[in-house]
Amino acid sequence: MKPFVGYKKQPLSVSELLDLIPKLIVEPSYYFLRWTHKVSGIVEKIPTETDFPMLEGQMFNHEYELRWKYKQKNTYEVLLLTINENHHNFELVGQAWRIEPSDIKKFPSNAYPAYGYRPEETRFPKKLIFPKDLDIRLQEENNKKPKLAQRYFIDDQTSTVQFVALTVELPQL
């Protein structure tokens, strides 16, 4: 696993973005979409043209996190965070990245636990949506569901965490 952080040099149109997303899908994949008036929550449904325009969104799975943000004239800036080597159709951000959890045996996918919010959490006006098949770690359970996690992309020259990506920790078989 070699981390890669890259971006698209030119903003993508909605149709170009919708063509790119399926190329990075690894099951299970999840999406989080944001508009001015609402958020989708974490969902399993791939965005469609009717979901646009949106302010920003992201797709994540155990290999990739793809982020997009509205630029102008219905185009989107795109950032890719991955543990899956170099992607030649993306421009490299920086020279050297690393991901290194403190206990590789405990977190074999180079990911740290991430936690969802309890349904009764009052900091949001509406409860956040999470898929039933995603373990958001509210209880200590030993189940076979994929678990919500996060991955730190660390600049190898400065040892500074530059990006925190959502990811999925797959169940150990």
C-alpha positions as CSV (number, residue, x, y, z in Angstrom):
1,M,0.0,0.0,0.0
2,K,1.4,3.3,-1.1
3,P,-0.5,6.4,-0.3
4,F,-1.4,8.9,-3.0
5,V,-2.9,12.4,-2.8
6,G,-3.9,14.0,-6.1
7,Y,-6.3,16.4,-7.8
8,K,-7.7,17.1,-11.2
9,K,-6.0,20.0,-12.8
10,Q,-9.2,21.2,-14.5
11,P,-12.6,21.3,-12.7
12,L,-14.9,18.5,-13.9
13,S,-18.4,18.9,-15.2
14,V,-21.2,17.0,-13.5
15,S,-21.2,14.3,-16.3
16,E,-17.4,13.9,-16.0
17,L,-17.7,13.6,-12.2
18,L,-20.5,11.0,-12.6
19,D,-18.2,9.1,-15.0
20,L,-15.3,9.2,-12.6
21,I,-17.1,8.0,-9.5
22,P,-17.9,4.4,-10.7
23,K,-14.2,3.9,-11.7
24,L,-13.3,4.2,-8.0
25,I,-16.1,2.1,-6.5
26,V,-14.9,-0.8,-4.3
27,E,-17.6,-2.5,-2.4
28,P,-18.8,-1.4,0.1
29,S,-18.7,2.3,-1.0
30,Y,-20.5,5.2,0.8
31,Y,-21.4,8.8,-0.1
32,F,-21.9,12.0,1.9
33,L,-23.5,14.9,0.0
34,R,-23.9,18.5,1.1
35,W,-26.3,21.2,-0.2
36,T,-26.9,24.7,1.3
37,H,-30.1,23.5,3.1
38,K,-29.3,19.8,4.0
39,V,-26.9,16.9,4.1
40,S,-27.5,13.4,2.9
41,G,-26.0,11.6,5.8
42,I,-23.8,8.6,4.9
43,V,-25.7,6.7,2.2
44,E,-25.0,3.8,-0.1
45,K,-26.8,5.3,-3.1
46,I,-24.4,6.7,-5.8
47,P,-25.2,10.3,-6.7
48,T,-27.1,11.0,-9.9
49,E,-27.5,14.0,-12.1
50,T,-30.7,15.0,-10.2
51,D,-28.6,15.4,-7.0
52,F,-26.7,18.3,-8.6
53,P,-25.9,21.1,-8.1
54,M,-24.6,20.5,-4.6
55,L,-21.9,22.4,-2.6
56,E,-19.7,19.4,-2.1
57,G,-19.7,15.6,-1.7
58,Q,-17.5,12.6,-1.1
59,M,-17.4,9.0,-1.9
60,F,-15.3,6.6,0.3
61,N,-14.5,3.0,0.6
62,H,-11.5,1.0,2.0
63,E,-9.2,2.1,-0.8
64,Y,-10.3,5.6,-1.8
65,E,-11.9,8.8,-0.7
66,L,-12.9,11.1,-3.6
67,R,-14.0,14.6,-2.7
68,W,-15.6,17.2,-4.9
69,K,-16.4,20.8,-4.3
70,Y,-18.5,23.3,-6.4
71,K,-16.2,25.6,-8.3
72,Q,-18.3,27.7,-10.8
73,K,-20.7,27.2,-13.7
74,N,-21.7,23.7,-12.6
75,T,-18.1,22.4,-12.4
76,Y,-16.3,20.7,-9.4
77,E,-12.8,20.6,-8.1
78,V,-11.8,17.0,-7.3
79,L,-9.4,15.6,-4.8
80,L,-8.4,11.9,-4.4
81,L,-6.9,10.3,-1.3
82,T,-6.0,6.7,-1.7
83,I,-3.7,3.9,-0.5
84,N,-3.8,2.4,-3.9
85,E,-0.6,3.8,-5.5
86,N,-0.3,6.5,-8.1
87,H,-3.2,7.6,-10.4
88,H,-1.7,9.0,-13.6
89,N,-4.9,11.0,-14.5
90,F,-4.5,13.0,-11.2
91,E,-1.9,15.6,-10.4
92,L,0.2,14.6,-7.4
93,V,-0.1,16.9,-4.3
94,G,3.3,17.1,-2.6
95,Q,6.1,14.5,-3.1
96,A,5.8,11.9,-0.3
97,W,3.0,10.7,1.9
98,R,2.7,8.1,4.6
99,I,0.0,6.6,6.7
100,E,1.2,4.9,9.8
101,P,-1.1,3.9,12.7
102,S,0.7,3.3,15.9
103,D,-0.4,-0.3,16.1
104,I,-0.4,-2.0,12.7
105,K,-1.7,-5.3,14.2
106,K,-4.8,-3.5,15.6
107,F,-5.4,-1.4,12.5
108,P,-4.3,-3.5,9.5
109,S,-5.8,-1.2,6.9
110,N,-3.8,1.8,8.2
111,A,-7.0,3.2,9.5
112,Y,-8.1,4.4,12.9
113,P,-11.6,4.0,14.3
114,A,-14.2,6.7,13.6
115,Y,-17.5,7.1,15.4
116,G,-20.9,8.1,14.3
117,Y,-23.3,10.2,16.4
118,R,-26.0,8.6,18.5
119,P,-29.5,9.2,17.2
120,E,-30.4,11.2,20.3
121,E,-27.4,13.6,19.8
122,T,-28.8,17.2,20.0
123,R,-26.1,19.1,18.2
124,F,-27.8,18.7,14.8
125,P,-31.3,19.8,13.9
126,K,-32.1,16.4,12.4
127,K,-30.6,13.0,13.2
128,L,-27.8,11.9,10.8
129,I,-28.4,9.0,8.5
130,F,-26.1,6.0,8.6
131,P,-26.6,2.8,6.5
132,K,-27.7,-0.3,8.5
133,D,-24.8,-2.3,7.2
134,L,-22.1,0.2,8.4
135,D,-20.9,-0.2,12.0
136,I,-20.5,3.3,13.4
137,R,-19.0,1.9,16.6
138,L,-21.6,3.1,19.1
139,Q,-21.3,-0.2,21.0
140,E,-18.5,-2.7,21.4
141,E,-19.8,-5.4,19.1
142,N,-17.9,-8.1,17.4
143,N,-19.9,-8.2,14.1
144,K,-19.0,-8.8,10.5
145,K,-20.1,-5.4,9.3
146,P,-17.7,-2.9,7.7
147,K,-16.7,-0.3,10.3
148,L,-16.5,3.5,9.9
149,A,-12.8,4.6,10.1
150,Q,-10.5,7.4,9.2
151,R,-7.1,7.5,7.6
152,Y,-4.4,10.2,8.2
153,F,-2.3,11.3,5.2
154,I,0.9,12.6,6.7
155,D,3.4,14.8,4.8
156,D,6.6,12.8,4.9
157,Q,8.8,15.9,4.9
158,T,7.0,17.8,7.7
159,S,5.4,14.9,9.6
160,T,2.2,17.0,9.6
161,V,-1.2,15.4,9.1
162,Q,-2.5,17.2,6.0
163,F,-5.7,15.2,5.2
164,V,-8.0,13.0,7.2
165,A,-10.0,10.7,4.9
166,L,-13.1,8.7,5.8
167,T,-12.6,5.1,5.1
168,V,-14.0,1.7,5.8
169,E,-12.3,-1.0,7.9
170,L,-13.3,-4.3,6.4
171,P,-14.2,-7.2,8.8
172,Q,-11.4,-9.7,9.5
173,L,-12.3,-13.1,8.1
